[in-house]
Amino acid sequence: GVRSGLLEVGIGFVPVASERIESQALFEEDLVLIVSPRHRFAHRRQLSLSALTKESLILLSEKFCTRRLVNASFEQASVQPKVIVEMNSIEGILATVRRSNLATVLPRLSLGLARNQTLRAITLKNPTPRRGIGLLWKKGGYRSGAAKALTDQVRAVVGEHWRS
């Protein structure tokens, strides 16, 4: 919608893969390994991505850019992930992880969606999968006063959240 001009402003992943869209980064978030307290890695604070070579994983389907980022991180670490389940719902993935011995790689912020905070988030290293979130608008496109006010408000709220 932003690229076509249907929407004046959007929030999405940055950097943007389109030359017709301008962006301003708001924040970055790490993707982490999420496991239940029964999982063998539950006591770990961090883990090398290569440690997941033989780990049974449940991941978002490949239609999600988060999954493509996860795949690129695995490729960079020369890891062949053992994906045994794909889902299109973060809530569904977290519910499955909570009740099974499967692990997943999702944004750390996705644990905020979990009603039961028993899940463990383990920082991944070498590389650390990370994605940027930002404001998007059409390059050279018109931005109304309302769109400018909205972007100012989003910047203020995000700034408050990341400072606290």
HELIX and SHEET records of a PDB file:
HELIX    1   1 LEU A   49  LEU A   52  5                                   4    
HELIX    2   2 CYS A   65  GLN A   76  1                                  12    
HELIX    3   3 ILE A   90  ARG A   99  1                                  10    
HELIX    4   4 ARG A  108  LEU A  113  5                                   6    
HELIX    5   5 GLY A  145  ARG A  163  1                                  19    
SHEET    1   A 4 GLY A  10  VAL A  14  0                                        
SHEET    2   A 4 ARG A 130  LYS A 138 -1                                        
SHEET    3   A 4 ILE A  21  VAL A  35 -1                                        
SHEET    4   A 4 THR A 104  PRO A 107 -1                                        
SHEET    1   B 5 GLY A  10  VAL A  14  0                                        
SHEET    2   B 5 ARG A 130  LYS A 138 -1                                        
SHEET    3   B 5 ILE A  21  VAL A  35 -1                                        
SHEET    4   B 5 ARG A 120  LYS A 125 -1                                        
SHEET    5   B 5 GLN A  46  SER A  48  1                                        
SHEET    1   C 2 SER A  56  LEU A  60  0                                        
SHEET    2   C 2 LYS A  82  MET A  87  1                                        
END                                                                             
